[in-house]
């Protein structure tokens, strides 16, 4: 038997249905790639939407004014300042339920959100151990800043969303391509083996 197929001549006709692995594996490869690309697109849209929605610019207020926010354990709020700003901002919680211990902290990383043509920079994170409404006031020495409440956007979560957006489609395309190549190579080998069997079987 010839390991690489029959000698030169007209090869026997092989029914594609006889080949293994079955052609359905090409469909599996395509589905894997399409699903992973879809996950990446969905992740991008969700990450972009959640990031933009983290700033409630419709509740923006100027220096010296206040806003009421719902804060609780595991539901931190944040204060954003319209960028660019150079004045030193200050925010404090002026009204809180009895027995609660709310606090205003400075985030450990910079996070900026762009809504339309306006950039908002997160400057304070508001934490509380009691789920309730808190009155927060903000100001600056010049009285020129514009503030807006919002969610405490986690930079790590944002980066994680971007990683999913990039890596999942890439891995899906690589996996789909790998499956298709392996199936194609094995079907080619199986075809040559069947041709050899048919050629020598009819002699």
C-alpha positions in Angstrom: 0.0 0.0 0.0 1.2 3.5 -0.8 1.2 5.7 2.3 0.5 8.8 0.4 -2.3 7.6 -1.9 -2.6 5.6 -5.1 -0.1 5.8 -8.0 -0.7 8.5 -10.7 -3.8 8.0 -12.6 -7.5 8.8 -12.3 -8.3 8.6 -8.6 -11.5 6.8 -7.6 -14.4 9.1 -6.8 -15.0 9.3 -3.1 -18.3 10.3 -1.6 -17.8 13.3 0.7 -20.1 11.7 3.2 -17.6 9.0 3.8 -14.9 11.4 5.0 -14.0 11.7 8.6 -14.2 13.8 10.7 -17.6 14.8 9.4 -18.2 18.2 7.8 -20.3 19.3 10.7 -17.1 20.1 12.5 -16.6 23.0 10.1 -19.9 24.3 11.3 -18.8 23.9 14.9 -15.6 25.9 14.2 -17.7 28.7 12.6 -20.1 28.7 15.6 -17.3 29.0 18.1 -15.8 31.9 16.3 -19.1 33.7 15.8 -20.2 33.2 19.4 -16.9 34.5 20.8 -16.9 37.5 18.5 -20.5 38.2 19.7 -19.4 38.0 23.3 -16.7 40.5 22.6 -19.1 42.9 20.9 -21.6 42.6 23.8 -18.8 43.1 26.3 -17.7 46.3 24.5 -21.2 47.7 24.4 -21.9 46.9 28.0 -18.6 48.3 29.2 -19.0 51.5 27.2 -22.6 51.9 28.3 -22.0 51.3 32.0 -19.0 53.6 32.0 -20.9 56.5 30.4 -23.9 55.9 32.7 -21.7 56.0 35.8 -22.0 59.8 35.7 -25.4 61.4 36.3 -24.8 64.7 34.6 -28.5 65.5 34.7 -28.0 66.0 38.4 -25.0 68.2 38.0 -24.6 71.1 40.6 -22.3 74.0 41.0 -19.8 74.8 43.8 -21.6 75.4 47.1 -24.7 73.5 46.3 -25.7 70.0 47.4 -27.2 66.8 46.2 -28.9 63.8 47.9 -27.5 60.4 47.2 -28.5 56.9 48.1 -25.4 55.1 49.7 -25.1 51.8 51.4 -22.8 48.9 52.1 -21.5 47.6 48.8 -23.2 50.5 46.9 -20.7 53.3 47.1 -21.4 56.5 45.3 -18.9 59.0 43.7 -18.6 62.6 43.0 -17.2 63.7 39.6 -15.9 67.1 38.6 -16.2 68.6 35.2 -12.7 68.6 33.6 -10.4 70.3 33.2 -10.1 71.7 36.7 -7.3 73.2 38.7 -9.0 74.4 41.8 -9.0 72.2 45.0 -12.3 70.5 45.4 -13.9 69.6 48.7 -17.0 67.5 49.5 -18.6 66.5 52.7 -21.7 64.6 53.9 -23.8 67.1 55.8 -27.0 65.1 56.4 -27.0 61.4 57.5 -29.2 59.1 59.5 -28.5 58.8 63.2 -25.9 56.2 64.1 -24.5 56.0 60.6 -20.8 56.7 59.9 -20.5 57.9 56.3 -17.2 59.0 55.0 -15.7 60.8 51.9 -12.5 59.2 50.5 -10.1 59.9 47.7 -10.0 57.2 45.1 -6.7 55.4 44.6 -6.8 55.8 40.8 -7.8 58.3 38.2 -11.0 57.6 36.3 -12.4 59.9 33.6 -15.7 59.5 31.8 -16.5 61.3 28.5 -20.2 62.1 27.8 -20.6 63.9 24.6 -17.9 66.6 24.5 -17.7 66.8 28.3 -15.1 65.0 30.5 -15.9 64.2 34.1 -13.2 63.1 36.5 -13.9 61.1 39.6 -12.5 62.9 42.6 -14.3 61.5 45.7 -15.9 58.1 46.7 -18.7 58.2 49.3 -19.0 55.2 51.6 -21.6 54.4 54.3 -22.4 51.4 56.6 -26.1 52.2 56.6 -28.3 52.1 53.5 -29.9 55.5 53.4 -30.2 58.9 51.7 -27.3 61.3 52.4 -27.0 64.9 51.6 -23.7 65.9 50.1 -22.3 69.3 49.5 -19.2 70.2 47.4 -17.3 73.4 46.8 -13.9 74.8 45.8 -12.0 78.0 46.8 -12.8 79.7 43.5 -16.4 78.6 43.5 -16.1 77.8 39.8 -16.4 74.0 39.6 -19.3 71.9 38.4 -19.9 68.6 40.2 -22.0 65.6 39.4 -23.0 62.5 41.4 -22.5 59.0 40.0 -21.5 55.4 40.6 -18.1 54.5 41.9 -16.7 53.2 38.6 -14.2 50.5 39.3 -11.2 51.0 37.0 -10.2 47.3 37.4 -13.7 46.3 36.2 -13.4 48.7 33.2 -10.0 47.1 32.3 -11.5 43.7 32.8 -14.3 44.5 30.4 -11.8 45.7 27.7 -9.8 42.5 28.2 -12.9 40.4 27.6 -13.7 42.5 24.6 -10.3 41.8 23.0 -9.3 38.3 24.3 -12.6 36.4 23.9 -13.0 37.2 20.1 -9.3 36.5 19.5 -9.4 33.2 21.3 -12.6 32.3 19.5 -11.1 33.0 16.1 -8.0 31.1 17.0 -10.0 28.1 18.3 -12.3 28.2 15.3 -9.5 28.4 12.8 -7.6 25.6 14.6 -10.6 23.3 14.5 -11.2 24.0 10.8 -7.5 23.4 9.9 -7.3 20.2 11.9 -10.6 18.9 10.4 -9.5 19.9 6.9 -6.1 18.1 7.3 -7.6 14.9 8.7 -10.4 14.8 6.0 -7.7 15.2 3.4 -5.7 12.3 4.8 -8.8 10.2 5.1 -9.7 11.0 1.5 -6.3 9.8 0.3 -6.6 6.7 2.4 -10.0 5.9 0.9 -8.7 6.5 -2.6 -5.9 4.1 -2.0 -8.2 1.5 -0.6 -10.6 1.9 -3.6 -7.8 1.9 -6.1 -6.2 -1.3 -4.9 -9.5 -2.9 -4.2 -10.7 -2.7 -7.8 -7.5 -4.0 -9.3 
